Amino acid sequence: MSTFTHVILEVFCSFSDEDANEGAPSYCKRNVGNPGYHCLENKCKHVAYTYAPNEIAYSDDDGEVPDGESCIGLGGEMLPPNAKETQINDLKGLWKEICVKKVQEAYDEFMKRANQD
């Protein structure tokens, strides 16, 4: 049986000036400092990643988010200062509800516009 899941990660490149003598790895697609799946696939020693909780995003043909305008995560100014854990949990529930609705709305709008004659 085959199973899958979609995962959103923040991926980092730690290649630095100190590493310049050895050159960028041959599989480096977009120059150093621009990590992607190719770094994970090749187990690059310069790659690090962390989870990206409560994110909604558009990904391109490579499954990567092309820019900062194509994703947003719950946090920062979206959360009231000094919010209690209960309030934050309620807001996370609201965020999930809105995000799931927007994903369905995107699908519905795409199907409507793509099937116009």
PEFEN-V160616 format. One line per field, one symbol per residue. burial: I if it has 9 or more other ideal C-beta (glycine too) atoms within 8 Angstrom, else O. Layout:
# PEFEN-V160616
burial=???
This chain:
# PEFEN-V160616
burial=OOOOOOOOOOIIIOOOOOIOOOOOOOIIOOOIOOIIOIIIOOOIOIIOOOOOOOIOIOIOOOOOIOOOOIIOIIOOOOIOOOOOOOIIOOIIOOIIOOIOOIIOOOOOOOOOOOOOO
